[in-house]
């Protein structure tokens, strides 16, 4: 069976994924192809074309197109909850009761148009509820065979914002859902906006800012409560619509003027200053505390029974929360879908349909599911680029790259298949030697053009990871932070964050042999089996996809060295 998954229903992070006979063949975000971050209000035309091409599948061969947005009937509690909680906006109330999630029909029509334009009209169109798609992307692709607790927390799907359930014998069972506006992800997103960042993009920045503050200095608990099994967000402050929104320069935000009256003016600029660092710390602590209470309340018994958790949804990318989940009593392993945001729902919708139709699904082996390019294609891109780069073919890209890193140079590293999800995992990365003081500041200021306090991640060899991270828990996708061992902190200071943790990627030779060879070659030169790793892009841009994209970025910043497959490009 050939199943093509599409996403883009919520106006951001359109993507496509294809599963052939139970195996993930390809998956990619639309933004990477069209160079428009988050691909807002667009559908995944280029990503779908890529998936079909990578799978060697003609459009008429596709059996099912799965789409992660379902129709919610009037009998569902979701529509009535939404109407009750948005009483202050009568137009939304009437719409929820009498028109339902009208976006379902709009999205269905857009998806059917895409199918017609790409020649997919013979395929069956199958809508999947948004949070079931998240759940499937985590559970069905985790490889867990035991009964598994499933957690899905994000901003919102159709109406649902939070999902608790379990997976057993390949089937997903719902235990509890919460509905808009009662959303932990929405609350955190509203404070993200208040702290001066863009919702659905800046939550990582709030998380990175939090360790600089004191979570106990300000009590933000009035924002949200979890009591007697029920979640309730304070819509006098956050998660608001319509006239309740705070407006600035003609733009409405998801918080209210009352929040500004309480906490002070909305933050501006790039500095981490008082009191905003403390607000970041407090909201991060609040998110963690409430999420842990909810997880224990609804799936704690399953965790204590088998120790397995599968998690997805935007909040699943909060690595500090995930560190605390791993530390919960009884947890043996937490699998977080590497594309936990809405881009991952294309893969989740496809895997859900496959499972429902009895297709045996293989576990997700890695996140390298995007396009790759040959050395010859990289050479051709160099020859055609208008900036006329200086380039040459090298015999050993790993050794060449390691020598540059060992000499203190940042390096753009482009090889293999592009990563699916928001993390660069050694195929579209900017690298540095984490034992070289100042390399992180240099990359932030001269290459990434981002806030100087943002942390960087370590990619480390699997044989050294347990000693560095003090745990054997799997960590292939940078979805967790870990406490760095004291005897390593001074050896790799550029990748240890303010609180002594690191958002680590453990690299194996089997999944990324060339990246593994690079880190080994650096270890031979510097006695450190770790490389600093950040995504190959500049602030506000999508991650690089093609050799041309890499060259465009290279000549738009202060990078001096770029390796694309076996091609070294340098500035003179």
Buried (B, 14 or more C-beta within 10 A) or exposed (E): BBBBBBBBBBBBBBBBBBBBEBBBBBBBBBBBBBBBBBBBEBBBBBBBBBBBEBBEBEBEBBBBBBBBBBEBEEEBEBBBBBBEBBEBBEEBBEBBEEEBBEEBEEBBEBBBEBBEEBEBBEBEBBBBBBBBBBBBBBBBBBBBEEBBBBBBBBBBBBBBBBBBBBBBEBEBEBBBBBBBBBBBBBBBBBBBBBBBBBBBBBBBBBBBBBBBBEBEEBEBEEBBBBEEEEBEBBBBBBBBBEEBBBEEEEEBBBBBEBBBEEBEEBBEEBEBEEBBBBBBBBBBBBBBBBBBBBBBBBBBEBBBBBBBBBBBBBBBBBBBBBBBBBEBEBBEBBBBBBBBBBBBBBBBBBBBBBBBEEBEBBEBBBBBBBBEBEBEBBBBBBEEBEEEBEBEEBEEBBBBBBBBBBEBBBBBBBBBBBBBBBBBBBBBBBBBBBBBEEBBEBBBEEBBBBBEBBBBBBBBBBEBBEEBBBBEBBBBBBBBBBBBBEEBBEBBBBBBBBBBBBBBBBBBBEBBEBBBBBBBBBBEBBEBBBBBBBBBBBEEBBBBBBBBBBBBBBBEBEBBBBBBBBBBBBEE
